[in-house]
């Protein structure tokens, strides 16, 4: 009896499972910690290792791209179908710092398999999720009899994601023509749980600033001058108090202007997830939920913008008392942004709000860091439907939907390439990203392989017509 396409994919994956895991372990042994200068050579070695493996996989083009910091890797495998869509896969090959004394049970850069789990720094974040694409494309070819992928397949794997991607936007803009694509697949994300496979449909953006208030030219006596001159510490507290209204909505004028509101359908999809708020609170080490009125906890962290006080200070902080009016005070703020918001417009709104709120006699400065834009894929996008179908075939169950409350460099690809961003990840919360004893579930890793084996054919079959309409 001949094999079905799905069974052919699974047979190929099973036959190549051991070699795939051995190769991944070899890559994981390279301590590509971008945040530590002593590991700069290892980050480069990691990039060179990946480029060589992509060549072995069959990519005709696999290059190490230089940046002002750590190198990235680019690979391309054109389809022999002239009408095929072009897909760019994004991931990163650098990892977080790790040492045995941090609480690891084993050497973080000596991969260990325990049961169905592969432990090592980078196993889930993000080398494992990058590497499953290599076996996935080979399984796709083997099961379909093709000699090239059904899509024009490109990979961009950066080397500085764990250091804030300081040169990524510049890299993307410099190579815009080489990485041009109809869609971007980000494999640096995860699922709700092992039993509940999900697809992420968006990430929030990020803007950060520091507001410093200046009053007297030096600390002055609170008896001689108190009550007669403005106090920067008092005024920074007033500024923070003015940040939200009584419903926990951000009170900065224009803050919500233009945002993409949650639809009833999206709220219903979020509600399908098996969310246990009490358990979530224990994970958050918090004693109560709080946030914008009218929204659930998941809606607040995935689909609503926020303004958070990250730090506040001013005046005397030592033991005992020191009766002064301080010369300065400051507050550090961060804003998570949703679709429809723009970091530049947000900066203008915050500057105007601060100028209107800070009283006469207090000088102030507002300093912003570079912002990250939000990204959101509409639920009816044909490329998203392909991801959901491919994942559903691999997991053999319905796929639910999430968003990501954090932020990442994917929005740079969305902006520069004017292409939709889709998320395909198989990591689960217990994998311990950035924590000791990071791991990946091997069965889920292979489900990622299987998903990509189905995905390229599905995109080629179902998106070509959608793009032509």
C-alpha positions in Angstrom: 0.0 0.0 0.0 1.5 3.4 -1.0 2.0 6.0 1.6 -0.1 9.1 1.9 1.7 12.5 1.7 1.4 12.9 5.4 2.7 9.4 6.2 5.6 10.0 3.7 6.5 13.1 5.6 6.4 11.4 8.9 8.4 8.4 7.7 11.1 10.7 6.3 11.3 12.7 9.6 11.5 9.5 11.7 14.2 8.1 9.5 16.3 11.3 9.9 15.4 12.1 13.5 18.7 10.9 15.0 20.9 12.7 12.6 18.9 15.9 12.9 19.2 15.9 16.7 22.9 15.1 16.5 23.4 18.1 14.2 21.4 20.4 16.4 23.4 19.3 19.4 26.6 20.2 17.6 25.3 23.7 17.0 24.1 24.1 20.6 27.6 23.4 21.8 28.7 26.7 20.3 28.2 29.3 23.1 27.0 32.1 20.8 26.3 34.7 23.6 26.0 38.0 21.8 25.8 40.1 25.0 29.3 39.0 26.1 32.2 40.4 24.1 34.3 37.4 25.1 32.0 35.2 23.0 32.2 37.3 19.8 34.2 34.6 18.2 31.7 32.0 19.2 28.8 34.0 17.6 30.8 34.2 14.4 31.5 30.5 14.6 27.8 29.8 15.1 27.0 31.9 11.9 29.6 30.0 9.9 28.3 26.7 11.2 24.8 27.4 10.2 25.7 28.7 6.7 27.6 25.5 6.1 24.7 23.3 7.3 22.2 25.2 5.1 24.5 24.6 2.1 24.5 20.9 3.0 20.7 21.0 3.3 20.5 22.1 -0.3 20.2 25.9 -0.2 22.2 27.1 -3.3 22.9 30.3 -1.5 24.0 30.5 2.1 26.0 33.5 3.2 27.3 35.1 6.4 26.3 38.8 6.4 28.3 41.3 8.4 26.9 44.0 10.6 28.4 46.6 12.8 28.0 44.0 15.6 27.5 40.2 15.3 27.0 38.5 11.9 23.8 37.2 10.5 23.1 34.4 8.1 21.1 34.6 4.8 20.1 31.6 2.7 17.9 31.3 -0.4 16.5 28.4 -2.3 14.4 29.5 -5.4 11.5 27.4 -6.6 11.4 26.2 -10.1 7.8 27.5 -10.3 7.9 31.0 -11.7 4.5 31.8 -10.0 5.6 30.6 -6.5 5.2 33.0 -3.6 8.4 34.1 -1.8 8.6 33.4 1.9 11.3 34.7 4.3 11.9 32.8 7.6 13.3 34.8 10.5 15.1 33.5 13.6 18.3 34.2 15.5 21.4 32.1 16.3 22.6 34.0 19.3 21.7 32.9 22.8 21.4 34.3 26.4 24.3 34.0 28.8 24.4 30.8 30.8 26.6 29.2 33.4 26.4 26.1 35.6 26.4 28.3 38.7 23.2 30.0 37.6 21.3 26.9 38.6 21.8 24.6 35.6 21.8 20.9 36.4 24.2 20.2 33.6 26.6 22.2 31.5 24.4 24.6 29.5 26.4 24.2 26.4 26.7 20.5 26.5 23.3 19.2 25.2 21.7 16.5 27.3 18.6 14.4 26.3 16.5 13.4 29.3 13.4 11.4 28.2 11.7 13.5 25.5 13.5 16.7 26.4 16.7 18.2 25.0 18.3 20.5 27.5 20.8 23.2 26.4 21.0 27.0 26.1 19.3 27.8 22.8 17.4 24.5 22.5 14.1 26.4 22.2 15.3 30.0 22.0 16.0 30.0 19.1 18.4 27.4 17.5 16.0 24.5 17.8 13.2 26.5 16.1 15.5 27.8 13.4 17.0 24.3 12.7 13.7 22.5 12.3 13.3 24.3 9.0 16.3 22.4 7.6 14.7 19.0 8.1 11.3 20.4 7.2 12.3 21.5 3.7 14.0 18.1 3.0 10.9 16.2 4.1 8.8 18.5 1.9 11.0 17.6 -1.1 11.1 13.9 -0.3 7.3 13.6 0.1 6.4 15.6 -3.0 9.2 14.5 -5.3 10.2 18.0 -6.0 13.8 19.1 -6.5 13.1 22.7 -5.3 10.7 24.0 -2.7 7.2 24.9 -3.7 7.9 28.5 -2.6 10.9 30.7 -3.1 12.4 30.0 0.3 14.7 32.5 2.1 16.1 32.5 5.7 17.4 35.5 7.7 19.0 34.4 11.0 20.4 37.3 13.0 23.1 37.2 15.6 22.1 40.0 18.0 18.4 39.4 19.0 19.4 38.6 22.6 21.2 42.0 22.7 18.3 44.0 21.5 18.9 43.7 17.7 20.8 47.0 17.6 21.8 46.7 14.0 18.9 44.6 12.6 16.9 47.5 11.1 20.1 48.7 9.3 20.8 45.2 8.0 17.2 44.8 6.7 17.3 48.1 5.0 20.7 47.4 3.4 19.6 44.1 2.0 16.0 44.9 1.3 16.1 43.7 -2.3 17.8 40.3 -1.4 15.3 39.5 1.4 12.2 40.8 -0.4 9.2 38.5 0.3 5.5 38.1 0.0 5.3 36.9 3.7 7.6 36.6 6.7 7.5 33.5 8.9 8.9 34.2 12.4 10.1 31.0 14.2 11.0 32.6 17.5 7.8 32.2 19.4 5.8 29.5 21.1 2.4 27.8 21.7 0.0 27.9 24.6 0.9 24.4 25.8 1.8 20.9 24.8 -1.9 19.9 24.6 -3.1 23.2 23.0 -1.2 24.0 19.9 -1.7 27.7 18.9 -0.6 30.2 16.3 0.4 33.7 17.3 -1.1 36.4 15.2 0.6 39.5 16.5 3.2 41.2 18.8 2.9 44.5 20.6 5.3 47.3 19.8 7.5 49.1 22.4 8.5 52.7 23.2 10.6 53.6 26.2 11.5 57.0 27.7 13.0 58.7 30.7 11.5 62.0 31.9 13.7 64.0 34.2 12.5 67.0 36.2 14.8 69.8 37.3 13.9 72.3 40.0 16.5 74.1 42.1 20.0 74.2 40.8 21.0 72.1 43.9 19.4 70.4 46.8 18.1 73.1 49.2 16.8 73.3 52.8 13.2 72.2 53.1 12.7 74.5 56.1 14.1 77.6 54.5 12.5 77.1 51.1 9.8 74.4 51.4 6.3 75.4 50.4 7.7 78.4 48.4 9.4 76.6 45.5 8.3 73.7 43.3 9.6 70.3 44.4 10.7 68.0 41.5 10.0 64.8 43.5 6.5 65.9 44.2 5.9 66.8 40.6 7.3 63.5 39.3 4.7 61.8 41.6 2.0 64.0 40.1 3.2 63.1 36.6 3.0 59.4 37.4 -0.5 59.9 39.0 -1.7 61.6 35.8 -0.6 58.7 33.6 -3.9 56.7 34.1 -7.5 57.5 34.8 -9.7 55.8 37.4 -10.4 53.0 34.9 -6.7 52.2 34.3 -6.9 53.7 30.9 -3.9 55.7 29.7 -4.7 59.4 30.1 -2.2 60.8 27.6 -4.3 62.7 25.0 -4.3 60.9 21.7 -2.8 57.7 23.1 -5.6 55.5 21.7 -6.0 57.3 18.4 -6.1 55.0 15.4 -5.6 51.7 17.3 -7.1 48.5 15.8 -9.8 47.4 18.2 -10.4 43.8 19.1 -13.3 42.2 17.1 -15.9 40.1 18.8 -14.5 37.1 16.8 -11.0 37.6 18.2 -12.3 38.0 21.7 -14.3 34.7 21.3 -11.1 33.0 20.1 -9.1 34.2 23.1 -11.9 32.9 25.3 -11.5 29.4 23.9 -8.1 29.1 25.5 -7.9 27.1 28.7 -6.8 30.1 30.8 -6.5 29.7 34.5 -6.1 33.2 36.0 -5.2 32.0 39.5 -2.4 29.9 38.1 -1.3 32.8 35.9 -1.1 35.0 38.9 1.1 32.5 40.7 3.4 32.5 37.7 3.4 36.3 37.7 4.2 36.3 41.5 1.3 38.7 41.8 -1.5 38.9 44.4 -4.1 40.3 42.1 -5.1 41.1 38.5 -5.4 44.7 37.4 -5.8 46.6 34.2 -7.9 48.5 31.8 -11.6 48.2 32.7 -13.7 46.2 30.2 -11.1 43.7 29.1 -10.0 40.3 30.3 -6.4 39.5 31.4 -5.5 37.9 28.1 -7.0 40.8 26.1 -5.0 43.3 28.3 -1.6 41.6 27.7 -2.1 40.8 24.1 -4.3 43.3 22.4 -4.4 46.5 24.5 -1.7 49.2 24.7 -0.1 50.0 28.1 1.9 52.6 29.9 4.0 51.3 32.7 6.3 52.9 35.3 9.6 51.0 35.2 11.3 53.2 37.8 10.9 56.4 39.7 13.4 58.3 41.8 14.5 61.6 43.3 15.9 63.1 46.4 17.5 61.5 49.4 17.4 57.6 49.4 19.8 56.8 52.3 19.1 55.7 55.9 17.4 58.2 58.2 16.2 61.6 57.0 17.7 64.5 55.1 15.3 67.5 55.0 15.9 68.8 51.5 14.0 69.8 48.4 15.9 67.7 45.8 17.2 69.4 42.7 15.9 66.7 40.3 13.7 63.6 40.0 13.0 61.2 37.2 10.6 58.5 36.0 11.3 55.7 33.5 8.3 54.7 31.4 7.6 52.0 28.8 4.6 51.8 26.4 3.5 48.6 24.8 1.8 49.5 21.5 -0.8 47.7 19.4 -1.7 47.7 15.7 -2.5 51.2 14.6 -0.1 52.9 17.0 3.2 54.3 15.9 6.2 54.9 18.2 6.9 58.3 16.6 3.4 59.5 17.1 3.5 58.2 20.7 6.7 60.1 21.3 5.0 63.3 20.1 2.0 62.7 22.4 4.1 62.0 25.5 6.2 65.1 24.9 3.1 67.2 24.6 1.5 65.6 27.7 4.6 66.2 29.8 4.9 69.8 28.7 1.2 70.4 29.6 1.5 68.6 32.9 4.8 69.8 34.4 4.2 73.1 36.2 6.0 76.4 35.9 9.3 76.5 37.7 10.2 72.9 36.8 12.4 72.3 33.7 12.0 68.9 32.2 13.7 66.7 29.5 12.2 63.7 27.8 14.6 61.1 26.3 13.3 58.3 24.1 15.0 55.1 23.0 14.4 53.8 19.5 11.0 52.3 19.3 9.6 49.0 17.9 6.4 48.9 15.9 3.6 46.5 16.6 2.6 43.8 14.0 -0.7 42.1 13.5 -1.8 39.5 11.0 -5.6 39.6 10.1 -7.3 36.3 10.9 -8.5 36.0 7.3 -5.1 36.4 5.7 -4.6 33.5 3.2 -1.0 33.0 4.4 -2.2 32.7 8.0 -4.7 30.1 6.9 -1.9 28.1 5.3 0.0 28.1 8.6 -3.0 27.0 10.5 -3.8 24.2 8.1 -0.2 23.0 8.1 0.0 23.0 11.8 -3.4 21.3 12.1 -2.2 18.4 9.9 1.0 18.0 12.0 -0.8 18.1 15.4 -4.0 16.4 14.1 -6.2 18.7 16.1 -7.7 22.2 15.9 -5.3 25.1 16.2 -6.3 28.0 18.4 -5.0 31.6 18.4 -2.9 33.8 20.7 -1.0 37.0 20.5 2.3 38.0 22.1 2.4 40.7 24.8 6.1 41.3 24.3 7.9 43.0 21.4 10.6 41.9 18.9 12.3 42.8 15.7 9.7 41.2 13.4 8.1 44.6 13.0 11.2 45.8 11.2 10.7 43.2 8.5 7.0 44.1 8.3 7.8 47.8 7.8 10.7 47.5 5.4 9.4 44.7 3.3 5.7 45.7 3.4 4.9 42.0 4.0 2.7 40.3 6.5 4.4 38.7 9.5 3.3 35.2 10.5 4.4 33.3 13.6 5.3 29.6 13.6 6.7 28.3 16.9 6.4 25.1 18.9 8.0 26.1 22.2 5.9 25.9 25.3 6.1 28.0 28.5 7.9 25.3 30.5 10.9 25.4 28.1 12.4 28.1 30.3 13.7 30.7 27.8 16.5 32.8 29.4 16.3 30.6 32.5 18.5 27.8 33.8 17.9 24.3 32.3 16.3 25.6 29.1 14.9 22.7 27.1 12.8 21.8 24.1 10.3 19.0 23.9 11.6 16.8 21.1 8.2 15.6 19.9 7.1 19.2 19.6 10.3 20.1 17.8 9.5 17.4 15.2 6.0 18.7 14.9 7.6 21.9 13.9 9.5 20.0 11.2 6.3 18.4 10.0 4.4 21.7 9.9 7.0 23.3 7.6 7.0 20.2 5.4 3.3 20.8 4.7 3.4 24.6 4.8 5.4 25.3 1.6 3.1 23.3 -0.6 0.0 24.7 1.1 1.2 28.3 0.5 2.0 27.6 -3.1 -1.3 26.0 -3.8 -3.6 28.4 -1.9 -1.9 31.7 -1.9 -1.0 32.0 -5.6 -4.7 32.5 -6.5 -5.2 34.9 -3.6 -2.3 37.0 -4.7 -3.6 37.1 -8.3 -7.1 38.3 -7.3 
